[in-house]
Amino acid sequence: MRTDAEVRRVAEQFQLGLPRSPVSGRAGELLGRGAGSSLEFQEHRQYLPGDDIRHLDWAAYARTDALMIRMYREEISPRTQIVLDVTRSMTTTGEKSRLARQLAGALSLMAGLLGARATVTLAGGAVPPRQLQGDELELLQEMPLEGRGDLADLVQRGQLPLRPRSALIVISDFLFPHDPVVLIRRLGGESSLFWVVQVLTEWESAPDALGGRRLIDCESSESIDLRVNAMTIQRYSGRLTALQSRLRESVRRCGGTFVTVIADRGLYAVCSDDLCRAGILRPR
């Protein structure tokens, strides 16, 4: 993706919103959201049987008469995994397909600039999913997004190679049958940093009335005759809003960040506005 001028531009102007470790001796080390043994204090929690008594905060015990454990920020190796949905629903428009590829490429370049080992996992019909690293990322520019499976199936069958304690970024439209609570818990349960980016077209986000239409599912090729009028749009918008709400809450419970971006706005606007506002990116 280094040959894509837009990708190079955002990679030069923005960086991943990952906290840097203050611990010296390991260049590029990143801090995760979990509890570990680094030197940076994170929070207190109540002592539970089996906890390491070396982490008891005796000063807090003297003040409150309650046994409290000092939790520290988890140190993780500089490893970033980007899961890109490569199923056919990601190709409903050229803008959507292009933005999804560009995001995966730009985020992998940004991770590399922080000293991280970035891997892009292509989540679609192939089992096991193909993984791209280094110079292979150039293949993203022309690789067809034509997988017939979906992310939920891969995760349910345990066929998505997720690395524990990695920084995990998931790029998908999430417009497939799934239980957001179960899917997100299985995706982000063991990651140290967890970001979920939903990519939609402008029409998918806010459709307008089309009248009578035959809608064809690009994944299954099944069709349905439907009148796309104000009532239909209202029902669709309600379901989309409910899905996004459940995704956002499920990601939050995993300690992560969820954001929806509109592909029609282009890569730079998405990065400078949506992803920076969400804290996933920040200006250099």
C-alpha positions as CSV (number, residue, x, y, z in Angstrom):
1,M,0.0,0.0,0.0
2,R,3.0,2.3,0.0
3,T,2.2,3.1,-3.7
4,D,-1.1,4.6,-2.7
5,A,-0.7,8.3,-2.2
6,E,-3.6,8.6,0.2
7,V,-2.3,5.8,2.4
8,R,1.1,7.4,2.5
9,R,-0.4,10.8,3.3
10,V,-2.3,9.6,6.4
11,A,0.5,7.4,7.6
12,E,2.8,10.4,7.5
13,Q,0.3,12.7,9.3
14,F,-1.3,10.4,11.9
15,Q,-0.2,7.7,14.3
16,L,-2.0,5.0,16.2
17,G,-3.4,6.2,19.5
18,L,-1.4,3.6,21.5
19,P,0.1,4.7,24.8
20,R,3.9,4.4,24.8
21,S,5.6,2.4,27.6
22,P,7.7,4.5,30.0
23,V,9.8,1.5,30.8
24,S,13.2,1.7,29.2
25,G,15.2,-1.1,27.5
26,R,12.7,-2.4,24.9
27,A,12.2,0.0,22.0
28,G,8.7,0.2,20.6
29,E,7.1,-1.4,23.6
30,L,3.4,-0.6,24.0
31,L,1.0,-0.6,27.0
32,G,-2.2,-2.5,26.9
33,R,-5.5,-2.1,28.6
34,G,-5.2,-5.2,30.8
35,A,-3.5,-5.6,34.2
36,G,0.1,-6.8,34.3
37,S,3.4,-6.2,35.9
38,S,4.7,-3.0,34.4
39,L,5.7,0.0,36.6
40,E,2.8,2.2,35.7
41,F,0.0,2.1,38.2
42,Q,-3.5,1.6,36.7
43,E,-6.2,1.2,39.4
44,H,-7.2,-0.5,42.7
45,R,-9.6,-3.4,43.0
46,Q,-10.8,-5.4,46.0
47,Y,-8.6,-8.3,47.1
48,L,-9.8,-11.8,46.1
49,P,-8.6,-15.1,47.4
50,G,-5.7,-16.3,45.3
51,D,-4.4,-12.8,44.4
52,D,-0.7,-12.2,44.8
53,I,-0.3,-10.7,48.3
54,R,2.7,-8.8,47.1
55,H,0.4,-6.4,45.3
56,L,-1.7,-5.6,48.4
57,D,-1.8,-1.8,49.1
58,W,-1.3,-1.6,52.9
59,A,-1.7,2.2,52.8
60,A,-5.2,1.8,51.3
61,Y,-5.9,-0.9,54.0
62,A,-4.9,1.6,56.8
63,R,-7.2,4.2,55.4
64,T,-10.3,2.1,54.5
65,D,-9.9,-1.1,56.5
66,A,-10.4,-3.0,53.1
67,L,-7.8,-5.2,51.4
68,M,-7.1,-3.7,48.0
69,I,-4.9,-4.9,45.2
70,R,-2.8,-2.4,43.2
71,M,-3.3,-3.1,39.4
72,Y,-0.6,-2.1,36.9
73,R,-0.7,-1.4,33.2
74,E,0.0,-4.5,31.1
75,E,3.1,-4.4,28.9
76,I,2.6,-6.1,25.5
77,S,5.1,-6.9,22.8
78,P,4.9,-4.6,19.8
79,R,2.5,-6.8,17.8
80,T,-0.6,-5.5,16.0
81,Q,-3.2,-7.7,14.3
82,I,-5.6,-6.1,11.8
83,V,-8.6,-8.3,10.9
84,L,-10.1,-7.2,7.5
85,D,-13.5,-8.5,6.4
86,V,-13.0,-9.5,2.8
87,T,-16.5,-10.9,2.1
88,R,-18.7,-9.6,-0.8
89,S,-20.7,-7.2,1.4
90,M,-17.6,-5.1,1.6
91,T,-17.8,-4.5,-2.2
92,T,-21.3,-3.0,-2.5
93,T,-19.6,0.2,-3.8
94,G,-16.1,0.9,-5.0
95,E,-15.7,3.5,-2.2
96,K,-16.4,1.0,0.5
97,S,-14.0,-1.6,-0.9
98,R,-11.3,1.0,-1.4
99,L,-11.6,2.5,2.0
100,A,-11.5,-0.9,3.8
101,R,-8.3,-1.8,2.0
102,Q,-6.7,1.6,2.5
103,L,-7.6,1.6,6.2
104,A,-6.0,-1.8,6.7
105,G,-2.9,-0.7,4.8
106,A,-2.6,2.7,6.5
107,L,-3.0,1.2,10.0
108,S,-0.4,-1.5,9.3
109,L,2.1,1.2,8.1
110,M,1.4,3.3,11.3
111,A,2.0,0.2,13.5
112,G,5.3,-0.4,11.7
113,L,6.4,3.2,12.4
114,L,5.8,2.5,16.1
115,G,8.1,-0.6,15.9
116,A,5.2,-3.0,15.9
117,R,5.0,-6.2,13.9
118,A,1.7,-5.7,11.9
119,T,-0.3,-8.6,10.4
120,V,-3.4,-8.2,8.2
121,T,-5.7,-11.2,8.5
122,L,-8.1,-11.6,5.6
123,A,-11.4,-12.8,7.1
124,G,-13.6,-14.4,4.4
125,G,-14.2,-17.8,2.9
126,A,-10.6,-19.1,3.1
127,V,-9.8,-21.5,5.9
128,P,-7.3,-20.8,7.5
129,P,-7.6,-17.1,6.6
130,R,-4.7,-15.7,4.7
131,Q,-2.3,-13.4,6.6
132,L,-0.3,-10.6,5.0
133,Q,2.9,-9.1,6.4
134,G,5.6,-6.8,5.2
135,D,5.8,-6.4,1.4
136,E,2.7,-8.7,1.0
137,L,0.6,-5.8,2.1
138,E,0.9,-4.4,-1.5
139,L,-1.5,-7.2,-2.5
140,L,-4.3,-5.4,-0.6
141,Q,-4.5,-2.8,-3.4
142,E,-5.8,-5.2,-6.0
143,M,-6.9,-8.2,-4.0
144,P,-10.6,-9.0,-4.7
145,L,-13.0,-9.1,-1.7
146,E,-15.0,-12.1,-2.6
147,G,-15.2,-14.3,0.4
148,R,-18.5,-16.1,0.9
149,G,-18.2,-16.9,4.6
150,D,-18.5,-14.3,7.3
151,L,-16.5,-13.2,10.3
152,A,-19.0,-14.7,12.8
153,D,-18.7,-18.2,11.3
154,L,-14.9,-18.0,11.4
155,V,-14.9,-16.9,15.0
156,Q,-17.5,-19.4,16.1
157,R,-15.6,-22.3,14.5
158,G,-12.3,-21.1,16.1
159,Q,-10.7,-20.7,12.6
160,L,-9.7,-17.1,13.0
161,P,-6.1,-17.0,14.3
162,L,-6.2,-14.4,17.1
163,R,-3.1,-13.8,19.0
164,P,-3.6,-13.3,22.8
165,R,-2.3,-10.0,24.2
166,S,-2.0,-8.4,20.7
167,A,-3.3,-5.0,19.7
168,L,-6.4,-6.1,17.7
169,I,-8.1,-3.9,15.0
170,V,-11.2,-5.3,13.3
171,I,-12.5,-3.7,10.0
172,S,-15.9,-4.9,8.8
173,D,-19.4,-3.7,8.0
174,F,-21.0,-6.2,10.5
175,L,-23.9,-6.5,8.1
176,F,-24.3,-10.2,8.5
177,P,-26.4,-12.4,10.9
178,H,-24.6,-12.5,14.2
179,D,-25.0,-12.0,18.0
180,P,-22.9,-8.9,18.7
181,V,-22.3,-9.8,22.3
182,V,-21.0,-13.3,21.5
183,L,-19.0,-12.2,18.5
184,I,-17.3,-9.2,20.2
185,R,-16.5,-11.2,23.4
186,R,-14.8,-14.0,21.3
187,L,-12.9,-11.4,19.2
188,G,-11.6,-9.1,21.8
189,G,-11.6,-11.2,25.0
190,E,-7.9,-11.9,25.0
191,S,-6.5,-8.8,23.2
192,S,-4.6,-6.1,25.0
193,L,-5.9,-3.3,22.9
194,F,-9.2,-3.7,20.9
195,W,-10.5,-1.3,18.3
196,V,-13.5,-2.1,16.0
197,V,-14.2,0.0,12.9
198,Q,-17.5,-0.4,11.1
199,V,-17.3,0.6,7.5
200,L,-20.6,1.6,5.8
201,T,-21.6,3.4,2.6
202,E,-23.6,6.6,2.9
203,W,-26.6,4.8,1.6
204,E,-26.2,1.9,4.1
205,S,-26.0,4.4,6.9
206,A,-28.9,6.6,5.8
207,P,-30.9,5.1,2.8
208,D,-33.3,7.1,0.8
209,A,-36.6,5.9,-0.8
210,L,-36.2,3.9,-4.0
211,G,-39.7,2.6,-4.6
212,G,-40.1,-1.0,-5.7
213,R,-36.8,-2.9,-6.0
214,R,-35.4,-6.4,-6.2
215,L,-32.7,-6.6,-3.5
216,I,-30.0,-9.2,-4.0
217,D,-27.9,-10.5,-1.2
218,C,-24.3,-10.2,-2.5
219,E,-23.1,-12.9,-0.1
220,S,-25.8,-15.6,-0.8
221,S,-27.2,-14.3,-4.1
222,E,-30.7,-14.7,-2.6
223,S,-33.2,-12.0,-3.8
224,I,-36.3,-10.4,-2.3
225,D,-38.8,-8.0,-3.9
226,L,-39.2,-5.0,-1.5
227,R,-40.7,-1.6,-1.6
228,V,-38.1,0.8,-0.2
229,N,-40.3,3.5,1.2
230,A,-40.3,5.6,4.4
231,M,-41.7,2.7,6.5
232,T,-39.1,0.2,5.2
233,I,-36.3,2.7,5.8
234,Q,-37.6,3.4,9.4
235,R,-37.5,-0.3,10.2
236,Y,-34.1,-0.7,8.7
237,S,-32.7,2.4,10.5
238,G,-34.0,1.1,13.8
239,R,-32.4,-2.3,13.3
240,L,-29.1,-0.7,12.3
241,T,-29.1,1.7,15.3
242,A,-29.8,-1.3,17.6
243,L,-27.0,-3.3,16.1
244,Q,-24.5,-0.4,16.4
245,S,-25.6,0.2,20.0
246,R,-25.0,-3.5,20.9
247,L,-21.7,-3.5,19.1
248,R,-20.6,-0.3,20.9
249,E,-21.6,-1.6,24.3
250,S,-20.0,-5.0,23.7
251,V,-16.8,-3.5,22.6
252,R,-16.8,-1.2,25.6
253,R,-17.2,-4.1,28.0
254,C,-14.1,-5.6,26.4
255,G,-12.3,-2.4,27.2
256,G,-12.2,-1.4,23.5
257,T,-13.4,1.4,21.2
258,F,-16.1,1.1,18.5
259,V,-16.5,3.6,15.7
260,T,-18.6,3.7,12.5
261,V,-17.1,5.4,9.4
262,I,-18.7,6.4,6.1
263,A,-16.6,5.2,3.2
264,D,-17.9,7.9,0.8
265,R,-16.0,10.5,2.9
266,G,-12.7,9.2,1.8
267,L,-9.6,8.0,3.8
268,Y,-8.2,11.3,4.9
269,A,-11.5,12.6,6.3
270,V,-12.2,9.3,8.1
271,C,-8.8,9.4,9.7
272,S,-8.6,13.1,10.6
273,D,-12.2,13.2,11.9
274,D,-13.8,9.9,13.0
275,L,-10.7,7.9,14.0
276,C,-9.0,10.8,15.7
277,R,-12.2,11.7,17.6
278,A,-12.4,8.1,18.8
279,G,-8.8,8.1,20.0
280,I,-7.8,5.4,17.5
281,L,-5.5,7.8,15.7
282,R,-3.8,11.1,16.7
283,P,-1.9,13.7,14.7
284,R,1.9,13.3,14.6
